[in-house]
Amino acid sequence: MDELSELMRHLRLQTRVFHRTAHCGQWTLDAEYERKAMFHLVAGGSCVLRTADGTADVALQAGDAVLFIRPQDHCLIAPRDADDTVATLLLCGYFEFDSPLAEVLLASLPAQMLLRHHPTPEDMASGAPAALLQLIIAEAEQNGPGAMLLMDKLSDALFMYALRQCVTSGTVERGLLSAISDPCLGASLLAVHHDPQHPWTVAALADTAHLSRAAFARRFVQAVGVTPMDYVTGLRMQQAQSALAERGVSVAEAAVIAGYATEAAFSRAFKRIHGRSPGASRSS
């Protein structure tokens, strides 16, 4: 499995389409922003994206999607020449992750990304496959049984294509996404994600990268933004949380998964990261 696929498997992406609406004539949709990455997909018609930072308006056509990785005041409005007889169909959703490592990933991404249904010749890397967009649009238009879940699952791929766009275009110079493309750090990240419970040390990870311990640690922190062992701990903690929630393991077993010698130390660290005790996360 390639590094990006392995990373996303552990980050456990779940997309929720929370808003599906049609607009005619002159209209404005103000975004009510939560502390989550979100997207808007124009499933039909056209509109204009306006942000509060003073940048130029962006015209969006059917099949275009805009992703906001970090909170930004914005709204979608009707074009000036909107036709009262032509409806604009919008889908809005959130990208959620069940992992403490998600913050590290999102911090490495541009605040805003645009996926064009029909990219310009100068920006061919910015598109998502027409077939994917057409499937999402068809579900939005038909609204048949199971349409919401299908739109959720299909919209997962929007995020993946946005990540691929960042990797292939080289627009991300630092952070987790750039690190997985690094020939040295990518191998180390893949090794950690393949076997988080291995007794990793900085020296052992440096060996997988074919770097000295000091050079590896420095390069890792510069690229990812956290120390190698903090990253390993975060990954183990995510697996412990999943084991508690999905398999109902005991807190003691979860502590072993996370690599903690005592249940008490694990519980303190778990609450600091997740905001609740391990017991509160455990399925009955």
N, C-alpha and C positions, 0 to 999 in steps of 0.2 A: 504493500500500500504506500502511496506517495505521502510526503510529509503533510501537505495541506489536508488531505483526506483523513489522515490519522489524527491531526489536530482537531478537526471539526467533529470527528466521532466522539472525542472526549469532551468537547465543549457542549455537546447535546443541544443543538439549535432547535428551537420550536417557534414557528411563526404563527401569529394569531391575526387573522383578518377581522377587524372589529367594526369596520364601517364600510357599507356599500350603499351608495346613493346616486340618484340621477338628478341632473340639474338642467334647466332650460332658461333661455333668456339671459338676463344679467343677474349674477349671483356671486357670493363670496363665501368661502369655507375657511374659517379660522381654525388653525390647528390647536387643539388642546393637548399640550405636550406633557407626557410623563417622563420619568427618568429612564427611558428605554430607547434603543435604536428603533426607528420607525421608517415606513415607506408609504408613498402614494403611487398608485398605478392608474394611469388613464386607460380605462378599458374601452372607452368609446368617446367620440367627439374630441374636444380640445379645450385647453385652459391655459392659464398663465400662472407661473409660480412667482410669488413676490416675497422676499425676505426682508427682515427689519434692519439688516446691516448696510443697506444702501446700495447693494450691488444691483446690476441691471436685471430686469424681469427676464424670466426664461419661459419661452413658449413650449408647451407640452402638447404632443399629438397622441392619438390613439396608439397604444403599445409602448409609450414612454413611461419610465419609472424613475422616481427620485428617492434616494435614501438619505436619511438624516441620522448620522451615527451619534451625534451629540446634540443636546437641546439647542434649538435655534427658532426664534419667533418667525413665523411665516404664515402665509395664507395662499389659497388657490382661488383664483378669480376667473370670471368669464372673459373671453377675448372682447375687445371693443366692438367687433362686428358680429357678435354672437347671433345666431339664427334662433328665433323662438321655437322653431319646429324641430331643431336638432338637439337631442339630449346628450349631455356629457355624463358618462358613467365613471364613477371613481371608486377605487378600492383603497382602503387605508389599513395598515396593519403594523404590528410590533414584532420585532425580532427579540426573542428571549433566550437566555442560556441558563442551563442548570449546572453552572460551574463557577468557582471563584476565579478561574483564569480568564473568564470572559472580559473582565475589565482591562486585562493586559492586552488582549487582542484589539478591543475597540479603541484603546488609546493609541494604537499604531495606525489607525485608518484615517483617511480624510474626513472632515466633519460632514461633508455632503458629497454624494456621488450620483451621477446621472447615467442611466441605462437607456440608450436610444433604440427604438424599434427599427429605425432606418438611420444608421450612423452616417455622418458625412465622410467623404473620402479622406479628410484630414484626421478623422478620429474613428477609424474602423474598429478599434479595440473596445469601444464603449458600448457595444450592443449586447443584447441577450438573444438567444435563438428565437426566431419568429414562431417556431412550433410551440415552444414553451409559453410564450406570451399569448398565442392564440388559444391554447388550452385553458389558461387562467381566464381570459376574456370570455370564452365560451361558457365556462362555469358561472361567471358573474351574470351573463346575459340570460342564460336558461334557468338558473337558480333551481335546479332539480334536486332530488333527494341526495343528501350527502354533499351538497355543493360547498358548504362552508368548510368542511374538513378537507375536501379536495383542494380548495383554494389555499388553505393553510399549508398543505403539503407541497403543492406546486410552487408556492411563494418562497418556500425554503430555498429553492434553486435560484431565485433572484439574488439572495444574499451570496450564494456560492459564486455566481457569475460576477458579482461585484468584487469579491475577493480575487477571483482569477484576473479580472481586469487590472486590479492594483498590482498583482504579481507580474503579469506579462508586460504592463506598460512601464514598470519601474517607478511609479509615482510615490511609493512608500520607501523612504530612505532609512528609517529607523523603526524599531518596534518588533513585535512578535511576527508579523507578517513578512517583514524583510528577513528576519532571522531564519525562517524555515526555507528561504531561498538561498541562504548562505551555504556554500558547499561544506563548510566545517560545522557550523552551528546546526544546520538542518539535520545532519547525521546524529548529532547529540540529542536533539529534540525528538527525533524519531525513536531513538533507543529508549529514552525516558518514557515516552507514551506507550511504547510496546511492552515495557515491563516496569511500571512505576514502583512495584514493591522490591525491586532489586536494591541491595544496600549501596545506593549510589553515594559517591563522594565527588568533590570537585575534581580530584585527580583522575578518578575513573571516567568521568565525563570528558575531561580534557583528552584522555586517551582515544575516545571515540572520534574526537575532532582532530586528532593528530597535532595537538598544540600543547605547549607547556601549561602547567597549572595556572600560572599567573596570567599568561597571555589569553588563555581560554576564559578565565573569570572576568578579566577586563573587557574582552570582546562581547561576552554574554550580557553583562550589565549595560554596556553601551547600546547594544542592539535591542534587548528585550525590556530593559528598565527595571529588572529585579535581579537578585543574585541567583546563581544556579540552584542553590539548595532551597531558597524561598520558592522557586518555581516548582521544584520537585515536591516540596511540602504542599503547595497549593493543589497539585495534581492528585496527590495521595488523599488529601482532605476531600476533594471532589468525589473520589471513588468511595471513601468512607461514607459520605453523605448519601450516595446512591445505594450503597449496601444497606444502610439504615432504612431508607425510604422504600426501597423496592423489595428487599429480601427480609427485612425485619431482623437483621443480625443484632446481637447484643452490643451494648456500648463498649464492652471489653473487646469484642471481636473487631469492632470498627476502629478501636484504638490501635490494634495490631495492623490493620490494613493501612492506616495513616502513618504507621511507623513510630508510634509513641510508646515509651516504655511503661507508662502508667495511665490508668483510666482518667485520673484527675487532671493530668497535664493535657491529655487529649481533649477533655471536656472544656477546659479553659480556652484552648486554641480554637476549638470548633465554635464556641459561642462568640469569640472575637471575630471570626470570619463570617459566620452565617447569621449572627444576631439572635440565635436561639440555642438551647441546649441540645445535645445529641438525642436525649430521650424524647424531646418534642418532635424530632424529625423521624423517629422510628415508627414504621408501620406496625399496626397491631396484627 
